[in-house]
Amino acid sequence: MKQRINFDFSGTTTVVTGGSSGIGLATAELIAKSWWDVIVTASRSEEKTQKAVENISKAANEAWKNILVKALPYKAEDEISVKEFFNEVKKISNRLDFLVHGIWISPDTDFDKQTATLWNQVFATNVTWTFLALKNAKDIMKTQDIIDEVRWRIVLITSTNGVDSYGIFSAPYDASKAAMINMVRNIWEDFHKNHQIAVNGIWPGWIATEMNNSVPAEEMNAEMEKVWSKRMATPEEIAKNILAYLTLPYNSWRDHMVDGGYR
C-alpha cells in the first residue's frame, strides 16, 4: 500500500503504553518513522519487549533518523510504578509531548462463566489503569510551554464496542470501553480549559490483532458482513489515525470512530 500520509515532529517525545504489540506497537513504529523519540511501557515478557524495541528501532533506521527508542518498566496496576515510569520519562526527555494509552484486556468468556473477579480485573485494567496514566501524564504536561494553543496531546485507544456492543461474551470489555469513552468527556474540561492539554479518543472497530483470534469463525464472518470494507483494519491503519489526531490543531474532546463503515 502506497504511503500518502507524512508526519514530521522532530524533537518531540511520545509515550505509548501497550507499545509492545498490536496497535500500540504499530503506533510506536510509525512515530519512529516520523522522527519522534518514543518510549514504550515494557511488557511483562522480556523477550516481547526486546523484540518490540528492535522493531521500533528498525522503523527509525528506515527513516534514516537517529532517535531515542526505549522501553521502561511499568506495572500499570501499581500507582508507584506508574509514577516512577513518568518520572523517568521526564528525567530522560525533560518533557512529554504526546501520550497514546493502549493497555487493555478482553477475555471473551461465556456469560454464565463470568465472575466478579473477571469483571473487576477488566475494569481495573481498562479503566483504573487508564486513570493512573492520565493523572501522571498530566503532572508533566501541565508545566510545559504552550505550543499551538496546547501543552500537547493525549489520545486514548477506546473501542467501538463501547457503543456498538456485539456479544454478551464481551460484556465486561464493552462496558469498560464505554467507561473509557465517558472518561474522555469527563476529564476534557479540566485538562483543556485549565491546563491546555488536548484529549481525544480513537474508537477502533475490528482490527487484525491477536486479541481477535479467539472470536469464533462464524461470529467473525457475520461481523464482516456488517463492515462496508468487508475486512478488518490493520494495526498500521489505526496508527495513522492516531498520529493524525495527535497532530490536528483546534481539536479536543472528540471521539473518532475507525470502523470501516460498520452498520
N, C-alpha and C positions, 0 to 999 in steps of 0.2 A: 504494500500500500504506500503510495507516494505521500511524503510528509509535506503538508501545506501550512502547518502552524509552527511558528517560531517564537521562542521566548528568549529574552536576554536580561537577566537580573544579576549581573556580576556584582560581587561584593556583598551579597545578602546571605543570611543563614536560615535554613529551614529545618524544623524538626518534623519527622514523620514517625508517629507512633504506629506500631504494627508494620514497620517498614521492611520486615524480613521475608514477606511473602505476599502473594496476591496483589490486590490494588495498591497496598502500601509500598511494596517493592517496585511495582511499575511506576508509581509516582516518584519515588526516590531516584530511580534510574533516569526518568525524564528531567527531573530537577538537575541532576548531574550533567546531562547533555545540554542543559540550558545555562550552564556556567554558574550554578549556585552551589555554595557549600551546603552539605546535607548531613544531618546527624539523625540516626535512627535508634529506636529502642532495641536493645539486644533481645533476641529470642531466648527462651529457656534452653534451647538446644545450641550448644556452642558451634556445632557443625553447620547448622542452618544460618546462624549469624555470620559465620566466616564466609559462607557461600554468598550471602546477600551482599556483604561488603565487597567481595570480589566482583560481583555483577554490577554493582553501582559504580565501582572504580573503573571497570571496563567501559561503561557508558560514558564516563567522564573522559577517558582516554580517546574514545572515538570522536569526541568533540574537540580534541586537541587542547584540553584545558586542565591545568593542574589545580584541582580544588580539594577542599577538605571533605573527606568521606570517613565517617566514624560511627561506630556503634557503642553505646554506653549502657551499663547495667540499668535495668528498670523493672521493678516489681510494681505493677500497676495497682495492686491491691494495698500497697504499703505507703501511707502518707509520707513517711520519712524518706523512703526510697525515691518516690516521685519528686519530692523537693530537692533531694540530692542530685537527681538527674538534671533538673533545670538549673540548679546552681552551677553544675559542671558545664552546662551549655554556655551560661553567661561567662564563666571563667575562661572557656576556650575561645569564644567568639565575641564576647563583650556585648552581645545583643541577640535578639531573636526576632527575625523579620516575619517569619511565617510558621504557623503550626497546622499540620494536617493530622487530624486524630482519626486513627483507623483500627482501634483494638476492639474486637467484639467476638462473641461466640454464638453459634446457632445449633444447639444439639437437638435436631429433629427427632422427636420421640412421640410414640403413640400417646394420646391424651390420657388414657387410663393408667399409663405407666409414669406420667409426670408426677413429680413430688414437689413439696415446698422447698426442699433443698435445691432441686434443679432450678426452680423459678428464682430463688434467692441468688443462686450462682450467676444466672443470666443477667439479672438486674444489677448485681454488683459489678460484673464485668462491663456490661454495655452502657450503664447509666452512671453509677457511682464513680467508676474509674474515669469516665469522661469528665465529670465534675472536678476530680483531682488534677487532671491535665489542664483544664481550663483555668483553674484557680492559680496554678503555678506559672503558666504561660503569661497570664495577666500581670502577675507581680513583676515580671521582667519588662513586658511591653509597655506598661503604663508609665515607665520612667524615660522612654526613648523620645527622640525628636519626632515631630510631626512631619511626614513627607507625603505629598499628595493627599493632604487632609486627614491622614490617619497615622497612628503609630504602628501600623502594619496589621496583618490579617490572619484570621483563623478560619479554617474550613473543617467542619465535622462531616465524616462519611456516615450518613444515616442509611436509609433504605426506603424504597417504595413500599416495602412490607409494612411500614408504619402507617400507610393509608390504604394500601391495596392488599390486605391480608388474603392469603390464598389457601391456607390449610390449617386445620386445628392442631396438627402435629408441630407447627411452628408458632403456636400461640405465645410462648414466653418471649421468643425473639421478636415477633411482630409487636407485642406490647412494649417491649424495651425500646424498639426503634421509634415508636410513636412518642415515647417519653423523650428520646433524644431530639426529635423534631421540635417538640414543645420547648425543650431546653434552649434551642437557638432563639426562639421567640422570647423566652423568659429573660435571658441574660442580655439580649441585644441592647436594650435601652441604657443599662448601666455601662456596658463595655464601650458602646459607641458614643453615647451622649456625654458621659462623664470621663471617659479615658481615650476616646478617639481610636478604639480598636474595632475594626470591621469583623463581623462574624456572619458566616453563611453556612448553609448545609447543602451537601450533594446527596441526592437520593438515587443510588444505582438500582436498576431493575435486575434482570437475570444476567449474571456475569459468569464467564467461564473460569471459575476458580475451583480449587479443591473442595471448598465448602459445599458446593452443589453436586458433588459426585454421589452423595448419598440419596439424592432425590430419585424415586422410582422412575424408570424409563417411561411408563405410561403417563405418569403425572407430568413429567417434563415435556413429553410430546404434546399433551393437552395445553400446557402453558405456552409453548412456542407457537401454537395456533392463534394465541391471543396477541402475539407480538407482530406488529406490522413488518418489522425487519426479518421475521422468521428465523431468528438466531439469537444467541446470547451475545452480549458485548464482550470484548476482550478487556483485561485489566488496563491495557495501554490506552484504550479509548476513554475509559473513565479517568485515567491520569491526565489526559489532555483537558478534559472538562474541569478537573480540579485546578490545574495550573491557570486555566482561563479565569476561574473565579478568584484565584489569588492575585491576579493582575488587573481585574476590571476596576476602573475608577467609578466613583459615585455609586457604589453598590454595597449594601449591607442589609442584614435581616432578611435575606432571601433564601428560598429553598429551590434548588434546581433539580428537576426530575430528569434522569437519564435512563429511559426505559425502552428505547427503540420503537415507541408507538404502541404501548400496551393498552389493551381495551377489554 
